[in-house]
Amino acid sequence: MSNARDGFDAIAIVVDWVNACKQCRLDDLLDLYDEAAAVECCEGGSFQGRAALNWYWSQRLAASAADALEIVALMPEADGVSLDYREYDGKRVRTHFRFTDAGKIRLTACAPIKEAA
């Protein structure tokens, strides 16, 4: 995982991502991503590049609920950070964040979390 000695704090970037999503700050959210970044969606499909991410996130933020993005767990990993949270529809999901050497998000990959019975 990248850390302060690499010139950026990956956990802090993920927290900034959550806050930008919660506050529907599209420009701030997009600024966290690398120009060639990709988003792999929980629902399937992926979006790559600034224009595609702009379209994807503008749609997602417009449909967000007030209680969206409740953090359940934030976990450093060897190659990035994983975030467990409640998605816009209330379902628990995990998003894996991967970063460039410059501290920009290069990939977010989302997957649903199966709840225990």
N, C-alpha and C positions, 0 to 999 in steps of 0.2 A: 504494500500500500504506500502511496506517496504520503509524505508528511512534511513538516516544516523544514527539515533539512534539504528537501527537494525543491523548496521555494513556494510550496503551497500546502494548505491544510485540507485534505480531502473531506474530512468530516464537516468542516466549516462550509465547504462548497455545497455539500448535500443539504445542510441546514438552510443555506441561502436559497437553494432550489425549492425546498419545501415552503419557505416563506414567500418566495416569488409566486409560487402556484397558489397558495392560500389567499394572497392579496391580489391575484389576477394581474400581476405586473409582467405582461408578455415581453416587453423589451428587456427587462432585467433577467427574465428566465432565459431568453435566447442568448443573451450575452454570456451566460455560463457555459454555453456549448461552443465547441470548435466549429468552424465554418463547414467542415465535412462530416460532422457528427451524424450519428444514426440513433433512431428511437425504434425499439422493437416493442410492439404493443401487447398488452395482456390479451386483447381480443383477437390477436393475429395481425399480421401485416407489419410493415416497417416503413419508416420515412427517413430519408437521408438528405442532408444539405440544408442550408439556411431557409430556402423558400419552402421546402416540404415541412420542416419543423415549424416554421411560422404558421402554415396552414393547420397542421395537426394541433399545435398548442392553442391557437386561437379558438378552435372548435372545442377543445377540452375545457379551457378556462371559461368559455361562455356558458357551459353546461354544469359548472361546478356548484356543489351544494355548500352551505355555510359550514358544515361540520366535516368537510372533506379533508383528507390528508392528516388524520390523527396519527401521529407517530406511535408505533408499537415497539419497535426496536431499531437501533442504528448500530451496525456492526462493521468494524474494519475487516478487510480481507487482504490477503497477500497481494492481490492485483487491483484493489479498489475498495469500494464500500457497498454493503447491502443495506437496504432500508425496507423494513416491514411497516406497512401503514394501512389505514382504511382508505380505500379508493373513493372516488366521487359517488359511487353507488352504495357505499358502506361495506363492500367486500374487502377482505384482507388480501393484500398483494405484497409481493417482494419485488423490488427493483434493484438490479445490480448496476452500479455506476463504475465506468472505466474512464480513465483520464489520459490526456496527453501529457507530455513532459512539461508543458507550460501551465498545467493546472486547469485546462479546459475539459469539459465533459466530452468524451469522444463517443461514448455509447451509454444509453440507458436501455436495459432489457428487463421487461416486466413479466412476472408469472404469478398466477393465482396461488394462494396458500390454501391448502385443504385444511379445514377446521376438524379437530378431533371430535368424534361422536360422543 
